[in-house]
């Protein structure tokens, strides 16, 4: 039987008198990128800190490659690379000085440190910055250095907490490509509160809200679960709000610009045909119509209203 890379059983943690997470169960037995999605304060960071051995849980067990992280922390942590939301960088060190320091912390044998550093730098595309002070690097390259320290010891699991936060669009694209490459031969846990980031990168998703897992399935299943509930319309000659609300199934209208609006409807998928017909009859000159997915906070609200068990859709 194949050993799970990560297995979490009935994990709970309490800060003072409040539970941050409660009865979280999770099992992952494959490489690739798994998204950990949740709003701010949902319990993502607490879960990741326990998973990486930074925090001791109040209840439950965590196994990394079959090793109980509480009973054998050193052995378990050898299999984990962690990039917190704020990368643990020393700005007054060069890239090489910092990575050597990280390699020593990871107990990499002295005769293998140089090779480990070069491999991590090459994979993260920072070899040409070996002698550069980290403080003089751009945000995107600092993030690459942070990822390099997380993979320098060849762990089976790499945990990335909001790794694209604060980056410009070009840097985000570059870091996404790097994460995909790293995940070819290991498990990457990608944490974010931004749904689009998880959708772009991940094939599987675990959603935390209110300290509990409220959804656990593939990204495709999640996209099928999230029903569209509004239309984005672009018109050359848009009608009044009252005219739009006469369309059967329409519930409300949000004006975005003088030519674009969002039309909310009551789940009736024939609304699209009705809008097109009304536009033709009324001379609205409809130029574009797009189904709009639910906002993330609305998704959390829907999922949190379940019975407290993770939603697992049928295969």
C-alpha positions in Angstrom: 0.0 0.0 0.0 1.3 3.4 -1.0 2.4 5.6 2.0 0.7 9.0 2.1 3.1 12.0 1.8 0.9 13.9 4.2 -1.6 12.6 6.6 -3.5 14.8 9.1 -5.8 13.3 11.6 -8.3 15.2 13.8 -6.1 18.2 13.9 -7.2 21.0 16.3 -5.4 24.0 17.8 -6.5 26.5 20.5 -5.1 30.0 21.1 -6.1 31.0 24.7 -9.8 30.1 24.8 -10.5 30.2 21.0 -10.1 27.3 18.5 -8.2 28.4 15.4 -8.8 25.1 13.7 -11.0 22.2 14.6 -10.9 18.5 13.6 -9.1 18.9 10.3 -8.5 15.7 8.4 -6.4 15.5 5.2 -4.5 12.9 3.2 -2.3 13.5 0.2 -0.5 10.6 -1.6 0.7 12.2 -4.8 3.1 14.9 -6.1 2.0 18.1 -7.8 0.4 21.3 -6.4 -2.4 21.2 -3.9 -4.1 24.4 -3.1 -5.0 25.4 0.5 -7.6 28.1 0.0 -9.2 30.2 2.7 -10.1 33.8 3.6 -7.8 35.7 6.0 -8.2 34.3 9.5 -9.7 31.0 8.3 -6.9 28.9 9.8 -4.5 28.4 6.9 -1.4 29.7 8.6 -2.1 27.7 11.8 -2.5 24.5 9.8 0.7 25.2 7.8 2.7 26.1 10.9 1.7 22.8 12.6 2.4 20.9 9.4 5.9 22.3 9.2 6.6 21.8 12.9 6.7 25.5 13.8 3.7 25.1 16.2 2.7 22.2 18.4 -1.0 21.3 17.9 -3.5 21.1 20.8 -5.0 17.9 19.5 -4.5 15.4 16.6 -1.7 14.0 14.6 0.4 15.0 11.6 2.4 12.5 9.6 5.0 13.4 7.0 5.9 10.4 4.8 4.7 8.2 7.6 6.6 10.0 10.3 4.8 11.6 13.3 6.1 15.1 13.4 5.5 15.5 17.1 7.2 12.2 18.0 10.1 12.5 15.5 10.3 16.2 14.6 13.9 16.2 13.3 13.3 13.3 11.0 10.0 14.6 9.7 11.3 18.2 9.1 14.0 16.8 6.9 11.2 16.1 4.4 9.7 19.6 4.6 10.6 22.9 2.9 8.7 26.0 4.1 8.4 29.5 2.7 6.3 31.6 5.1 4.3 34.6 3.9 7.2 36.9 4.9 10.3 35.1 3.6 13.0 34.6 6.3 15.7 36.5 4.4 18.8 38.3 5.8 19.1 41.5 3.6 22.8 42.1 4.6 23.9 38.6 3.3 24.7 37.7 -0.3 22.6 35.0 -2.0 25.5 32.5 -1.5 26.1 33.4 2.1 22.4 33.0 2.9 21.9 29.7 1.1 25.1 28.3 2.7 23.6 29.3 6.1 20.3 27.6 5.2 22.1 24.4 4.0 24.0 24.2 7.4 20.7 24.6 9.3 19.3 21.7 7.3 22.3 19.6 8.3 23.4 19.0 4.7 26.9 17.4 4.9 29.7 19.9 4.3 31.0 18.2 1.2 27.5 18.4 -0.4 26.6 22.0 0.5 28.2 23.5 -2.6 26.4 21.2 -5.0 23.1 21.7 -3.1 23.5 25.5 -3.4 24.2 25.4 -7.1 21.3 23.1 -7.8 18.8 25.3 -5.9 20.1 28.5 -7.5 19.9 27.0 -11.0 16.4 25.7 -10.4 15.2 29.1 -9.1 17.0 31.1 -11.8 19.3 33.1 -9.4 22.7 31.7 -10.2 23.8 35.1 -11.7 22.9 36.8 -8.4 25.2 34.6 -6.3 27.3 37.4 -5.0 24.6 40.0 -4.8 23.2 41.3 -1.5 19.7 40.0 -1.0 18.7 43.5 0.1 19.5 44.8 -3.4 17.3 42.3 -5.2 13.8 43.0 -6.6 10.8 41.5 -4.8 10.5 38.7 -7.4 14.1 37.6 -7.0 13.9 37.8 -3.2 10.9 35.4 -3.5 13.1 33.1 -5.7 15.8 33.1 -3.0 13.1 32.2 -0.4 11.9 29.3 -2.6 15.6 28.2 -3.1 16.1 27.9 0.7 12.9 25.8 0.9 14.1 23.2 -1.7 17.9 23.2 -1.0 17.7 20.0 1.0 15.5 18.2 -1.6 12.4 17.8 0.6 9.4 15.7 -0.4 7.0 18.4 0.7 7.3 22.2 0.0 4.8 24.5 1.7 4.4 28.0 0.2 2.3 30.5 2.1 1.0 33.3 -0.2 4.1 33.2 -2.4 2.8 35.7 -5.0 1.7 38.4 -2.6 3.2 41.8 -3.3 4.6 40.9 -6.7 3.9 42.7 -9.9 2.1 40.8 -12.7 5.3 39.8 -14.5 6.9 38.5 -11.3 3.7 36.6 -10.5 3.9 34.8 -13.9 7.6 33.9 -13.3 7.0 32.6 -9.8 4.0 30.6 -10.9 6.2 28.9 -13.6 8.9 28.2 -11.0 6.3 26.6 -8.6 5.0 24.4 -11.4 8.5 23.2 -12.2 9.3 22.4 -8.6 6.1 20.4 -8.3 7.1 18.0 -11.0 8.9 15.7 -8.6 7.5 16.6 -5.2 4.3 17.7 -3.4 3.8 21.5 -3.1 1.2 22.9 -0.7 0.2 26.3 -2.1 -1.7 28.5 0.3 -3.7 31.6 -0.8 -6.8 33.6 -0.1 -7.0 34.5 -3.8 -9.2 32.0 -5.7 -7.7 32.8 -9.2 -4.2 32.0 -7.9 -5.3 28.6 -6.8 -7.3 28.0 -10.0 -4.3 28.8 -12.2 -1.9 26.5 -10.4 -3.6 23.7 -8.6 -5.3 20.4 -9.7 -6.6 19.7 -6.2 -8.0 22.0 -3.6 -8.6 22.0 0.2 -10.7 24.9 1.4 -10.6 26.0 5.0 -13.2 28.4 6.5 -13.9 29.0 10.2 -11.1 26.6 11.2 -12.6 23.6 9.3 -12.1 21.9 6.0 -15.3 22.8 4.0 -14.3 21.5 0.6 -11.8 18.8 -0.5 -11.7 17.7 -4.2 -10.2 18.5 -7.6 -10.2 21.9 -9.0 -12.4 20.8 -11.8 -15.0 19.6 -9.3 -14.8 22.9 -7.5 -15.4 24.8 -10.7 -18.4 22.7 -11.4 -19.7 23.2 -7.9 -19.5 27.0 -8.1 -22.5 27.9 -10.1 -22.6 31.1 -12.1 -25.1 33.6 -10.6 -24.6 36.7 -12.7 -23.9 37.9 -16.3 -21.4 40.6 -17.3 -23.0 42.5 -20.2 -21.4 45.1 -22.6 -23.9 47.1 -24.7 -23.6 50.0 -27.1 -27.1 51.2 -26.1 -27.9 49.8 -22.7 -31.5 50.0 -21.4 -32.8 51.2 -18.1 -32.5 49.2 -15.0 -36.2 48.7 -15.0 -36.2 47.2 -18.5 -33.5 44.7 -17.6 -35.4 43.6 -14.5 -38.4 42.8 -16.7 -36.4 39.8 -18.0 -37.7 36.6 -16.5 -35.2 35.3 -13.8 -33.4 38.7 -13.4 -33.1 39.7 -9.7 -30.9 42.8 -9.6 -28.6 45.0 -11.8 -25.2 46.6 -11.0 -24.0 49.4 -13.3 -20.3 49.2 -13.8 -19.7 51.7 -16.6 -21.9 53.6 -19.0 -21.7 50.5 -21.3 -21.1 47.6 -19.0 -23.3 46.2 -16.2 -23.7 43.0 -14.1 -27.1 41.3 -14.2 -27.8 39.0 -11.3 -30.2 36.1 -11.8 -31.9 33.3 -9.8 -30.0 30.3 -11.2 -32.0 29.9 -14.4 -29.5 29.0 -17.1 -31.9 30.1 -19.9 -31.4 33.7 -18.8 -28.6 34.1 -21.4 -31.0 33.4 -24.3 -33.6 35.7 -22.8 -31.1 38.6 -22.6 -30.0 38.1 -26.2 -33.6 38.1 -27.4 -34.4 41.2 -25.4 -31.4 43.0 -26.7 -32.4 42.2 -30.3 -36.0 43.3 -29.7 -35.0 46.5 -27.8 -32.0 47.6 -30.0 -29.6 47.4 -27.0 -26.7 46.4 -29.3 -25.3 43.7 -27.1 -21.5 43.3 -27.8 -20.4 40.8 -25.1 -22.1 38.5 -22.6 -20.1 36.5 -20.0 -21.2 34.2 -17.2 -19.7 35.4 -13.9 -18.8 33.0 -11.1 -19.7 33.7 -7.5 -17.4 36.0 -5.5 -15.1 34.1 -3.1 -16.8 35.3 0.1 -20.1 34.1 -1.3 -18.5 30.7 -2.0 -17.2 30.5 1.6 -20.6 31.4 2.9 -22.2 28.6 0.9 -19.7 26.0 1.8 -19.5 27.0 5.5 -23.3 26.4 5.7 -22.7 22.7 5.2 -22.8 20.2 8.0 -19.3 20.8 9.1 -17.9 18.0 6.9 -15.7 18.6 3.9 -17.7 18.6 0.7 -16.5 15.6 -1.4 -18.1 15.5 -4.8 -18.7 12.1 -6.5 -16.1 11.1 -9.0 
